Amino acid sequence: MGDDQQARLTDGLFQRLDWLHAELRRNSGYLARQEIERLVDGLRANPHRLEQYGYKVYSQNDEDGILAEIFRRIDLSAGVFCEIGVENGLECNTLWLLHRGWRGGWLEANEVQRPAIEQKFQSLLTTKRLALAIGRLAPGNVNGALRQVLSSLDLGLDVLDFLSIDIDGMDIYLLEALECAPKVICIEYNAKFPPPVSKVPVYQEDYVWRFGDYMGSSLTAVNEAAVAKGYSLVATNLTGVNAFFVRNDLVKDRFEKDLTPENLYNPPRYYLTYDHYSGSVGHRADFGPYTDIA
């Protein structure tokens, strides 16, 4: 076999492998969509369940839609947010809020992300729609950091409406240390441990998630911490990643009657993230100036 023939065979093999990979991704996305529809269909009889309202715009999974429905129910059309843990800002829980008239601050631990955020979101930073703070947060500095990032927008911590916490492990310790009372809190939980199991990782100041299942606290543990702060669990999302809490004075009869972890828990369905939300929802996330948020 000559070199040219060998090269053609090799190219053909790689093209075939690329086609098979694309076909597998399409099939996985189709099956994931079917699974989501099956799960949601079982909840539609109860309009108070929030999973059925989920959708993705910039969030990792279906958080954008669930948050939109929560804000609708508590009559909050636009407000002030802080999000802890945003990476480059293109996959987070508050970029969609900026499109909808909100203002707020991003707090990110990784200094490497600063140039990307400052370049991509320059228009929002310049017009003080968005503020950025870089640095690792801990129970001892989280309140000061929140105050500082909001003060750069000429806002106080008392006007904070929504807080999102996603630091891949020690999230519960920031929740327990909070000195403010936003209307809504979204925080990650470790769905490996179903209710009523209460598990909290031992605090490590220099903790870094290594992509294993030693990450975060169980839903029961997070709920216990939130209840102590005056919040009620109102939902978790289908992928079993985030829990949503509303301040008790705003709950009223707007949400599910049984607001227990046992009733609202979703197990780990991380495959839906990879097979649907990350790979099958629109084009790659990006941002640029728009006429309404230039």
N, C-alpha and C positions, 0 to 999 in steps of 0.2 A: 504494500500500500504506500503510495507516494505521500509526500508531506502535504500537498494541496488537498488530497482526498481526506487525509487525517484531520486537517484543519476544518474542512467542511463538515465532517462527521461530528467533530467536537462542537462547532457552532450550532449544528442542528440539535445536538443533545442539550446544550444550554438553553436554546429557545424552547425546546419541549419542556424542560424543567421550569422555566419561567411561566409557561402557559399553565402547567399543572399547579404551580403555586398560586397563580391568579384564580384559577378555577376553585381551588380549595378555599381561598379567602371569600370568594363569592358565595360558595355553598355554606360556609360557616356563618357568614353574615345573614344569609337567608334563614338558616335554622335559628340563629339568635333572635331575629325579628319575630319568628313564629313563637319562640319561647316567651318573649316579652309580651306578645299579644295574649298568649295563654294565661300568663300570670295576671295581667291586668284585667282580662275578661272575668276572672274569678272574683275581682274586687269591685266591679262596676255596680253591683247591686247596692253597695253602700257608698253613697256620695261623699261621706265624710272621710273615707280613706284617700290619702293623698298620692299614693303611687301612680294612680291612673292619670294624674295630671303631669307626670314627669316628661320632660323633653330636654334635649341638649342644644344649646347654642354655642357657648364657650366652656361650659362645665365639663368635668371629666366624664360624667354619666348623665343622669336625668335630673340633676340638682336644679338647673335653671328653671324648669317647669314647676317643680315642687315648691321652690321658693316664690315663684310668681303667684302661685295659688295661695300660699300662706299670706303673702302681703295683701292679696286681694281680700282675703277673709278678715284681716284685721284693719282694712281700709287704709293701707299705706301705699300710696302711689309712687312716691319718690322720697328719698331720705338720705341718711348718712351711713356709710359702712366702713368697716375695717376688715381686712382679710390678712390672716397670718399664714404665710406659706403660699406663694403664688408662682414660684419658679420664674419663667419669662413673661408671665401675665396672660398668655394666650390660651391657657386651659385652667380656668379658675371660676369661682362662684360669683364674682362681682363685675367682670367685664361686661356682661349683658346688662347689669344694672346701670353702668355708665352710659350705655346706649339709651337707657330709659329715663335719664334725667337725674340719676343719683350722683352724689359726690362722696369721696372717701379716700382712705389710705391703704396702701399695700405695705406689708412688712415681710421682708424676705431675708433669710439667714445667709444665703450664698452671695458673696460679693461678686462672683463671676457673672451673675445675672444682671447686675446693674447696667452695664453698657447696652444690653439688648432692650431692657425696659425703657431706659432714657431715650434711646433712639426711636424705638417703635411708638412710644406713647408721649413723645415730646409735646404734641399739641395739647394733650390733656394736662400734662404737668405744668406747662407754661400758663395756661388759663386757670389754673388752680381748681380744676375739676378732680384732679388726682394728685396725691402726695405719695412719695416713696421713702421708706426707711430701710436701711440694710443693717442687719446684725442679728445674732442669735438671741432668742428670747428665753427667759427663764421665769419662774415664779417671782423672783425678786425684782425684775425689771419690766415685766409685761405692762403694768399699768402706766409707768412712766413713758414707755415707748408708745403706747396708744395715745396718751396725752400729747406727746411731742409731734407725732405725725398729723394729728388733727389740728394742733395749734398752727401748723404751717399753712392750713387752709382757713385760719381764723375761726376755728370751731373748737368747742369744748367737748370733753368726754361725756358730759351729761346729755348731749344731743345724739349720741350714737344709737342708731336704730338696728343695725344688723352687724353681727360679728361672726366670721368664719375662721375656724381653727383647723389647720391641716399641717402638722409638723411630723407626721409619720412616727408617732411613738409616745412622746411625753405630753400629749395634748391635754389630758385630764388635769395635770398639775397647773397649767395656765388657766383652765376653767376654774379650778378651786381658788386661785389667787385673785380672780377678778374683783375689782372694787367698783365696777360700773354695772349697769343693768340694762343692756340693750333689749329691744323688744323681741328679737329673734336671734338664736344662736344655732349655727350649724357646726358640727364637730364629728370627726372620724371616730369610729369604734372598731374593735376587733371582733368580727363576726364568727371567728373560730369558736368562741365561747357563747353558746346560746343561754338565754335566761333559764333559771334564776342564778346561774353561775356569775359570781362577782370576782373579776380578776383585774389587777392593776400592776403593770410592770414597776419594778423598783426604780425610783428616780435616778437618772444618770445625766449629769449636766452636759456631758460630751457625747450623748447617745447619737448614733447614726444608724438609720435603718439599713439593713443589709439584704433586703428583699425577701426575707423569710417571714414566718408567721409570729415571730416575737416582735409585735408592734401594736401599740395601743391597748386600750382597756376594753373590757367587755361592755356590752350595751347596758347591762344591769349596773355596773360600776359607774359608768358615765351618767346614767339616769340618777343614781343616788347623789352624785355630786351636783347635778343640775337642780334636783328637787331641793337640796339644801340651800341653793341660791335663789329659790323662788320661781322655778321654771317647771313646765310640764312637757313631757315628750309628746309630740304630735305625729311623728312619722319617722320612718327610715326609708332609704331608697332601695329599689329592687336589687341592686348589685350587692347590698349588704356592706356599704362603705361608710355612709354618713347618717347621722341622727340629727333630727331637727327639733328644737325646743322653742317654745313660746312662753313669754313671761305670764305668770298666772293671772294677772289682772286683765289680760287680753284674750284669754282662752274662751271663756263663757261657754256657749253652746255651738261654737263654730267648728269644732273638730270631733273626732271619734270619741264616743263615750268612754270606752275602756282605753285609757292612756297609759297602759302598763307595758313594760318591755316584752312581756310574754305575748301580748296581743299584737304589738307593732314591730316586733323583730323580723328582719329579713336575713336569711343565711348568706354565707359568702357565695356570690355568683359572679366572681371576677371574670369568668369567661365571657360574660355579656359585655364587659368593658372592651376586651380585646377583639371579640368577634363582631360587635355591633358599634358601640359608641366611638371607639377609637378608629375603626376601619371603614365604617359604612355610613357615617353621617356627614354628607357633604364633602367639600374639598378641605385641604389642609388649612388650619386656622391661621388667620393673619389679621392685621389691623392697619388702618391708615386714616387720615382725616376725612370726616364726613361733614356734610353741610350743616347738620344740626349739632355736631360736637367737634367742630374744627378747632 
